[in-house]
Amino acid sequence: MKKLIIITLLFAWFSTICAQTEPVEQPTKNDKENTEKATTPDKPLVVRDRLIFDIYHSFWMGMPAQGNFMKFNPGFNVSAMWDFMLPQNKSISFGLGLGFTYYTQYSDCIIKYVRENDLNRYFILPDDLEYKYSRVSYMNCNIPIEIRYRHKCGFKIDFGVHVGLVAGFAHRYKGDNYNGIEDEFLNYKNRDFYNKQKFSADVYFRMGWKSFGIYYSYQLNKVFDVGKGPAMNPMSLGISIALF
């Protein structure tokens, strides 16, 4: 029995010595990569095109035929975006964020809310009237949602939709009194409009290279409720700049 115990202890001691003297294998590059992949959880990456400015000219659809609305109508859209790349395809990503859109409309008309008819109407200014400008401003706060494609050479395409709330609609006039009162200069902003649609939705498209591109958008809904004003909505075309 004693001999068996001594033989067992000697065998255990010999095994320990062999294990200590055995050379240690250095991990290879592939082993390190596999270990990092195993320990790093998959999560969406927040990169690329996080702050975008779109500067454009707006064409207004559905305007009264009598007025002149074919003027330069500058506007802008700014979006703060999160870019979530798909793990299966790093060229395609999903964009989500917050945005603000501003439209203008210059014309030879003024727009008023007529309380008697509960209607928003355009009135053409007299031809001999001197005025600096007659402008409509239309704003909304929105959530941009888009699908993005990025090629490794820098080419990119975005398809998306803005869904949001109308933040304001106003008319600004600066010029001589259009009511026939001579030697009176008017300079005012009118926000007294009713029957505006509270929500806005437009589809948009961007295409470009790296930080620059072209921008197109079309608002799906009208500015006013049906039968309560001109059936107008903006369509915009311009340039896009992604700061980072």
C-alpha positions as MATLAB code, in Angstrom:
seq = 'MKKLIIITLLFAWFSTICAQTEPVEQPTKNDKENTEKATTPDKPLVVRDRLIFDIYHSFWMGMPAQGNFMKFNPGFNVSAMWDFMLPQNKSISFGLGLGFTYYTQYSDCIIKYVRENDLNRYFILPDDLEYKYSRVSYMNCNIPIEIRYRHKCGFKIDFGVHVGLVAGFAHRYKGDNYNGIEDEFLNYKNRDFYNKQKFSADVYFRMGWKSFGIYYSYQLNKVFDVGKGPAMNPMSLGISIALF';
ca = [
       0.000    0.000    0.000;
       2.848    2.358    0.919;
       4.591    1.509   -2.348;
       1.424    2.372   -4.297;
       1.145    5.750   -2.553;
       4.810    6.552   -3.190;
       4.525    5.584   -6.880;
       1.383    7.781   -7.254;
       3.128   10.806   -5.654;
       6.181   10.361   -7.861;
       4.016   10.171  -10.979;
       2.114   13.368  -10.012;
       5.414   15.197   -9.322;
       6.855   14.104  -12.661;
       3.719   15.271  -14.535;
       3.915   18.713  -12.878;
       7.584   19.127  -13.856;
       6.795   18.228  -17.477;
       3.906   20.692  -17.626;
       6.110   23.493  -16.299;
       8.901   22.862  -18.776;
       6.594   22.571  -21.855;
       6.972   25.650  -24.180;
       4.013   28.045  -24.235;
       2.367   28.593  -27.640;
       2.115   32.262  -28.734;
      -1.357   33.320  -29.931;
      -1.580   33.987  -33.653;
      -3.166   36.998  -35.353;
      -6.246   34.973  -36.276;
      -6.636   33.852  -32.665;
      -6.553   37.475  -31.490;
      -9.157   38.521  -34.077;
     -11.445   35.635  -33.147;
     -11.092   36.482  -29.449;
     -11.923   40.154  -30.084;
     -14.969   39.226  -32.150;
     -16.171   36.866  -29.452;
     -15.761   39.438  -26.662;
     -17.037   42.485  -28.591;
     -20.858   42.606  -28.812;
     -22.512   43.559  -32.095;
     -23.947   47.070  -31.930;
     -24.917   49.784  -34.446;
     -22.204   52.302  -35.302;
     -23.013   56.012  -35.159;
     -20.911   57.532  -37.927;
     -21.076   59.405  -41.270;
     -23.349   62.287  -42.292;
     -24.482   63.223  -38.815;
     -25.214   66.925  -39.511;
     -26.696   67.767  -42.919;
     -27.696   71.112  -44.470;
     -29.940   71.205  -47.544;
     -30.253   74.573  -49.326;
     -32.870   74.756  -52.060;
     -35.355   76.632  -54.206;
     -39.037   75.730  -53.797;
     -41.605   75.406  -56.576;
     -45.111   75.805  -55.182;
     -47.730   73.457  -56.596;
     -51.452   74.266  -56.724;
     -51.162   78.069  -56.697;
     -53.815   80.414  -58.209;
     -53.154   80.944  -61.914;
     -53.673   84.720  -61.702;
     -50.689   85.448  -59.456;
     -46.966   85.449  -60.245;
     -45.360   82.817  -58.031;
     -42.443   81.954  -60.320;
     -39.856   83.790  -58.247;
     -36.765   82.672  -56.358;
     -37.979   81.015  -53.156;
     -34.928   80.071  -51.069;
     -35.232   77.706  -48.139;
     -33.225   75.267  -46.073;
     -33.430   72.020  -44.176;
     -31.121   70.989  -41.338;
     -30.981   67.448  -39.937;
     -29.049   65.955  -37.025;
     -28.817   62.256  -37.830;
     -27.713   58.964  -36.339;
     -26.249   56.543  -38.866;
     -26.764   52.861  -38.038;
     -24.792   50.554  -40.324;
     -26.168   47.103  -41.042;
     -23.786   44.338  -39.865;
     -24.446   42.233  -42.987;
     -23.668   45.045  -45.477;
     -21.569   48.024  -44.454;
     -22.481   49.926  -47.653;
     -26.130   50.222  -46.568;
     -27.222   51.997  -43.395;
     -30.308   53.364  -41.701;
     -30.560   57.070  -40.780;
     -32.744   58.526  -38.035;
     -32.751   61.954  -36.366;
     -34.350   65.349  -35.844;
     -34.808   68.124  -38.388;
     -36.148   71.589  -39.154;
     -37.438   72.735  -42.555;
     -37.992   76.306  -43.756;
     -39.758   77.315  -46.980;
     -40.332   80.740  -48.542;
     -42.672   81.970  -51.243;
     -42.227   85.364  -52.941;
     -45.009   86.679  -55.170;
     -47.020   89.686  -56.307;
     -49.840   88.669  -53.937;
     -50.779   88.864  -50.300;
     -52.572   86.116  -48.437;
     -55.242   86.788  -45.819;
     -57.670   84.858  -43.698;
     -61.218   85.951  -44.569;
     -63.298   85.413  -41.445;
     -66.654   85.800  -43.222;
     -65.925   82.777  -45.417;
     -63.570   80.968  -43.024;
     -61.126   80.829  -45.927;
     -57.471   81.685  -46.604;
     -57.173   83.589  -49.899;
     -54.559   85.244  -52.100;
     -55.142   88.796  -53.373;
     -53.121   90.209  -56.286;
     -51.330   93.495  -55.590;
     -51.940   96.434  -57.981;
     -49.477   96.710  -60.854;
     -48.520  100.303  -60.019;
     -47.904   99.578  -56.337;
     -44.341   99.958  -55.106;
     -43.237   97.355  -52.557;
     -40.004   95.661  -51.561;
     -41.370   92.175  -51.081;
     -44.385   90.073  -50.247;
     -43.281   86.783  -48.705;
     -44.817   83.682  -47.161;
     -42.814   81.646  -44.639;
     -43.683   78.039  -43.893;
     -41.848   75.963  -41.259;
     -42.050   72.520  -39.721;
     -40.154   70.381  -37.199;
     -39.739   66.794  -38.298;
     -38.165   63.381  -37.864;
     -36.108   62.317  -40.893;
     -36.031   58.592  -41.623;
     -33.876   57.369  -44.489;
     -32.136   54.440  -46.151;
     -28.534   55.201  -47.124;
     -26.124   53.668  -49.604;
     -22.395   54.486  -49.415;
     -19.808   53.195  -51.874;
     -16.175   53.010  -50.755;
     -15.217   55.530  -53.471;
     -17.403   58.210  -51.796;
     -20.556   57.977  -53.944;
     -23.774   58.016  -51.895;
     -27.571   57.914  -52.297;
     -30.255   58.588  -49.665;
     -33.996   57.912  -49.872;
     -36.121   59.166  -47.008;
     -39.191   60.792  -45.559;
     -39.707   63.726  -43.184;
     -42.631   63.288  -40.789;
     -43.386   66.140  -38.426;
     -45.435   69.009  -37.054;
     -46.079   72.360  -38.718;
     -44.232   74.986  -36.671;
     -45.538   78.124  -38.364;
     -47.078   79.874  -41.359;
     -46.766   83.638  -41.787;
     -46.995   86.391  -44.400;
     -44.538   89.315  -44.409;
     -45.163   92.494  -46.408;
     -42.961   95.537  -46.828;
     -44.101   98.353  -49.144;
     -46.710  101.018  -49.850;
     -50.219  100.582  -48.516;
     -52.188   98.347  -50.895;
     -55.553   99.568  -49.586;
     -55.362  102.825  -51.542;
     -54.090  105.016  -48.693;
     -51.366  107.252  -50.137;
     -48.053  108.075  -48.448;
     -48.403  105.210  -46.003;
     -45.706  102.567  -45.729;
     -46.563   99.108  -44.381;
     -44.098   96.761  -42.717;
     -45.784   93.858  -40.937;
     -45.881   90.094  -40.401;
     -49.256   88.369  -40.311;
     -49.627   85.031  -38.497;
     -53.404   85.152  -38.306;
     -54.185   82.052  -40.387;
     -56.501   79.178  -39.610;
     -57.359   75.748  -41.000;
     -53.700   74.843  -41.505;
     -52.826   71.178  -41.501;
     -51.018   70.380  -38.261;
     -48.826   67.622  -39.665;
     -46.446   67.502  -42.602;
     -44.885   64.659  -44.573;
     -42.547   64.797  -47.527;
     -40.365   62.361  -49.434;
     -36.821   63.324  -50.354;
     -33.778   62.139  -52.248;
     -30.067   62.940  -51.999;
     -27.265   61.892  -54.324;
     -23.650   62.989  -54.284;
     -20.037   62.338  -53.509;
     -18.565   62.463  -49.997;
     -19.782   65.691  -48.303;
     -21.637   67.237  -51.271;
     -24.708   66.307  -53.275;
     -28.019   67.358  -54.794;
     -31.308   67.402  -52.880;
     -34.915   66.944  -53.985;
     -38.087   66.861  -51.863;
     -41.832   66.836  -52.399;
     -44.383   67.498  -49.663;
     -47.181   64.935  -49.804;
     -49.842   66.873  -47.891;
     -51.258   70.340  -48.577;
     -50.606   73.380  -46.391;
     -54.320   74.052  -45.696;
     -57.266   71.793  -45.037;
     -59.307   70.836  -48.084;
     -61.552   73.710  -49.178;
     -60.078   76.139  -46.628;
     -57.349   77.656  -48.773;
     -55.228   77.133  -51.900;
     -54.407   73.467  -52.515;
     -50.688   74.267  -52.377;
     -47.625   72.269  -51.395;
     -43.878   72.806  -51.989;
     -41.501   70.868  -54.229;
     -37.827   71.721  -53.667;
     -34.540   71.276  -55.529;
     -31.087   72.291  -54.322;
     -27.745   71.204  -52.893;
     -26.814   69.183  -49.821;
     -23.792   69.559  -47.522;
     -22.823   66.990  -44.863;
     -20.546   68.636  -42.307;
     -19.395   65.449  -40.532;
];
